[in-house]
Amino acid sequence: MDTPTLWVQDNGQPVTCTEKLRVLEENWTELHDVVRDAFEDAVLMGVNEQAMRDTLMALVASLASPKKGQAA
């Protein structure tokens, strides 16, 4: 999956700050590589592919918002 070309803020507007876009792209690339490696390792060690996908999606769904305590 390619890096998203549009990052949307809470107000619906796109992120346009060059520095923020650079950080988002770097984070996306790093995350993609780590998740791909973990997925491939798990499958090659015998974990069911769908079970691993479900586990990874559950991990993302469980992430706490860094805005906790702030109005969303």
Order of alpha helices (4+ residues) and beta strands (2+ residues): alpha-alpha
